[in-house]
Amino acid sequence: MMDDLVRKTRSCRRFVEEPVSEEQLRALVELARLSASAANFQPLKYILSHEKEMNQVIFPKLKWAGYLKDWEGPEEGERPSAYIICLGDMEIAKSFGCDHGIASQNILLGATNIGLGCCIIGAVERKGLRKELKIPDRFEILHVIALGKPGEKIVIETVGPDGDIRYWRDESGAHHVPKRSLKDIIIRTETVFLHL
């Protein structure tokens, strides 16, 4: 079951614009709240957006799919229905380590489990987003999670012999994501034990 959930949790960049409720977003942030946190500082905070007006402020501050050079991002009708903006509270901690990665993966798994597609976006025009949403300086904008009903097919495949890891779209619009094989990511070392 967990294996299936992880395999289904992909970065979705095209959506069907159907509503996502505040209750759904709050339930996803609850999964983040329960995440492990370095020294248990729990410095992460979140801004939730599911209303069209606020979504329209957030969308132009995001950059989509860097490998797809001829694609500017989702068009009207295929944009996310909601966003979760992940912030680090610098009055609690000065750096956030991997806290936001752990918490956001919980959000993504939870979203997939309820039938939503999602994408963590790190390419954010932070200065403009901060100004538009009046985000206080004490909060570092870490990334934005886009959410909505999935509107594209995503295919996982093994990286080819050329080693190219760039995702791509085929003529039918399916989004292909090359992944390195298990044998390519497990490193074996020789361990020498000294006997005293």
RAHU-V231254 format. One line per field, one symbol per residue. phi: phi as a letter, one per 40 degrees, with the letter a starting at -180 (. if undefined). A space follows every 10 residues. Layout:
phi: ???
//
This chain:
phi: .cdccccccb ccbbbbcbcb cccccccccc ccdcccadff cfccbbbbbb cdccdcccdc cbbbfdcccc bchccdgbcc caabccbbcc ccacbbfbdc cccccccccc cccbgccaac bccbcccccd cccfcdccbc ccabbcbicc bacbbcbcdc ccgcbccabc ccgccbbcbc cdccbcbbbc bbcccc
//
